[in-house]
Amino acid sequence: MPKLDGTHIVGRLSERLADLKADKEVAARDVKALLSDEQIAEMDAAWTEQQALRKVKRARTKEEERELGWKTKREIYIEAYEKALSEAKDEEPDAYLERIEKSKVREARVYMDAYFAARDEGKEPYQADLAAKNELKRAHLARVENSGNDVMSRRHREMEAMEDAICAEIRKNMTPEALEQLEILKEYEKEVAKGRGKTRGRAGKP
């Protein structure tokens, strides 16, 4: 199974919990695959307690089993998953912020590496900027450009506003190194924009 982060785990836990509640066959290894070592230990301990309980207190009917606190292994699984799902939901917002932060840092690193490489080859700032953006596209990190369509333009502005809000929250928790990388990227984007403006101005002269 591919490695999951906090933005995937809620959905996976929900799906498997639904299978358990629907009495579908779920192998023990698949049950444990979505749980942390600590959660697995708690679940195993709960089942060990149930086995000990069965040796001490005998039950002749299902009703007596309930009165004595007996639980099936599936019920133990369900309780463990309900607790894990609750914890995952509490941690999900932070997981999304962490994922976005990593994406931003990666975007900055890819852009700067490509930009400086192009400059080292003797390319003008605007050419290096284009080369860096092409590298972002190849890495599937490029932002979608505004299409000019009214609906798309509004959606684009909404996404930018949301991104700005998220980025502001991220910056509070970023490491000094990551923050420095983003600041460097901003400075070079300003330099590139100025370079393009000067180039266009010269091109427009008779």
C-alpha positions in Angstrom: 0.0 0.0 0.0 1.4 3.5 -0.9 2.4 5.7 1.9 -0.6 7.8 3.2 -0.4 11.3 4.6 -2.9 13.0 6.9 -4.9 14.2 3.9 -5.7 10.7 2.7 -6.2 8.8 6.0 -9.7 10.1 6.9 -11.2 8.9 3.6 -9.5 5.5 3.9 -10.5 5.0 7.5 -14.1 5.9 6.7 -14.2 3.4 3.9 -12.8 0.6 6.0 -15.0 1.4 8.9 -18.1 1.2 6.6 -16.9 -2.2 5.5 -16.6 -3.4 9.1 -20.0 -2.1 10.0 -21.5 -3.8 7.0 -20.1 -7.1 8.1 -17.8 -7.4 5.0 -14.8 -9.6 5.2 -11.7 -7.6 6.2 -8.4 -9.3 6.8 -6.7 -8.5 10.1 -3.6 -7.2 8.2 -5.8 -4.8 6.3 -7.4 -3.6 9.5 -4.0 -2.8 11.0 -2.6 -1.3 7.8 -4.4 2.0 8.4 -3.7 2.3 12.1 -0.6 3.6 13.9 1.5 1.3 16.1 -0.1 2.9 19.2 -3.6 2.4 17.9 -2.8 -1.3 17.0 -1.4 -1.8 20.5 -4.6 -0.4 22.1 -6.8 -2.6 19.8 -4.8 -5.7 20.6 -4.9 -4.9 24.3 -8.7 -4.5 24.2 -9.0 -8.0 22.5 -6.7 -9.5 25.1 -9.0 -8.1 27.9 -12.0 -9.7 26.1 -10.3 -13.1 26.0 -9.5 -12.8 29.8 -13.1 -11.7 30.4 -14.5 -14.8 28.7 -12.4 -17.1 31.0 -13.7 -15.4 34.1 -17.4 -14.9 33.2 -19.4 -17.4 31.4 -22.4 -16.5 29.3 -25.1 -18.8 27.9 -27.0 -16.3 25.7 -26.3 -13.3 23.6 -28.1 -11.1 26.1 -25.8 -12.4 28.9 -22.8 -11.7 26.7 -23.9 -8.1 26.4 -24.6 -7.8 30.1 -21.1 -9.1 30.9 -19.5 -6.7 28.5 -18.4 -9.3 25.9 -17.4 -7.9 22.5 -16.6 -9.6 19.2 -13.3 -9.0 17.4 -15.2 -7.0 14.8 -16.7 -4.8 17.5 -13.2 -4.2 18.8 -12.0 -3.3 15.3 -15.0 -0.9 14.9 -14.3 0.9 18.2 -10.6 1.2 17.2 -11.5 2.6 13.8 -14.1 5.1 15.2 -11.4 6.4 17.6 -8.8 6.6 14.9 -11.2 8.4 12.6 -12.0 11.0 15.2 -8.3 11.6 15.8 -7.6 11.8 12.1 -10.4 14.4 11.6 -8.9 16.5 14.3 -5.5 16.4 12.7 -6.7 16.8 9.1 -6.5 20.7 8.9 -2.9 20.6 10.1 -2.1 17.8 7.6 -3.4 19.9 4.7 -1.4 22.9 5.8 1.7 20.7 6.0 1.1 19.3 2.6 0.6 22.8 1.1 3.8 24.0 2.8 5.8 21.2 1.4 4.4 21.9 -2.1 5.3 25.6 -1.8 8.8 24.8 -0.7 9.2 22.3 -3.6 7.8 24.8 -6.1 10.3 27.4 -4.9 13.2 25.0 -5.1 12.3 23.8 -8.6 11.8 27.3 -9.9 15.0 28.7 -8.4 17.1 25.8 -9.6 15.8 26.1 -13.1 16.0 29.9 -13.1 19.6 30.1 -11.9 20.6 27.3 -14.3 19.2 29.3 -17.2 20.9 32.5 -16.0 24.2 30.6 -15.8 23.7 29.6 -19.5 23.6 33.3 -20.3 19.9 33.7 -20.7 18.1 37.0 -20.0 16.0 37.2 -16.8 12.7 36.9 -18.8 14.1 33.9 -20.6 15.2 32.3 -17.4 11.7 32.9 -16.0 10.1 31.2 -18.9 12.5 28.2 -18.5 11.8 28.0 -14.8 8.0 28.1 -15.4 8.3 25.3 -18.0 10.2 23.3 -15.4 7.3 23.8 -13.0 4.9 22.5 -15.6 6.9 19.4 -16.2 6.9 18.9 -12.4 3.1 19.5 -12.4 3.6 22.5 -10.1 2.6 25.3 -12.4 -0.3 27.6 -11.5 -3.2 27.8 -13.9 -3.2 31.1 -15.8 -6.3 33.3 -15.9 -8.2 32.4 -19.0 -10.1 35.7 -19.3 -13.4 34.1 -19.1 -15.7 35.8 -16.5 -16.5 32.6 -14.6 -13.0 31.4 -14.7 -11.6 34.8 -13.7 -13.9 34.9 -10.7 -12.9 31.4 -9.7 -9.3 32.3 -10.2 -9.6 35.2 -7.8 -11.4 33.1 -5.3 -8.6 30.5 -5.4 -6.0 33.2 -5.1 -7.7 34.6 -2.1 -8.0 31.2 -0.5 -4.4 30.5 -1.3 -3.3 33.8 0.3 -5.2 33.0 3.4 -3.7 29.5 3.6 -0.2 30.8 2.9 -0.5 33.4 5.6 -1.4 30.6 8.1 1.5 28.4 6.7 4.0 31.2 7.1 3.4 31.2 10.9 4.6 27.6 11.1 7.3 27.6 8.5 10.9 26.9 9.3 13.3 29.8 8.9 15.0 28.0 6.0 11.7 27.4 4.1 10.6 31.0 4.7 13.9 32.3 3.4 13.5 30.3 0.2 10.0 31.7 -0.4 11.3 35.3 0.2 14.2 34.7 -2.3 11.6 33.4 -4.9 9.5 36.5 -4.4 12.5 38.8 -4.9 13.5 37.1 -8.1 9.9 37.1 -9.4 9.9 40.9 -9.0 13.3 41.2 -10.8 12.0 39.0 -13.6 8.8 41.1 -13.9 10.9 44.3 -14.1 13.1 42.7 -16.8 10.1 41.8 -18.9 8.7 45.3 -18.6 12.0 46.9 -19.8 12.2 44.4 -22.7 8.7 45.2 -23.8 9.4 48.9 -23.6 12.4 48.6 -25.8 10.5 46.5 -28.3 7.8 49.1 -28.6 10.2 51.9 -29.5 10.4 52.8 -33.2 
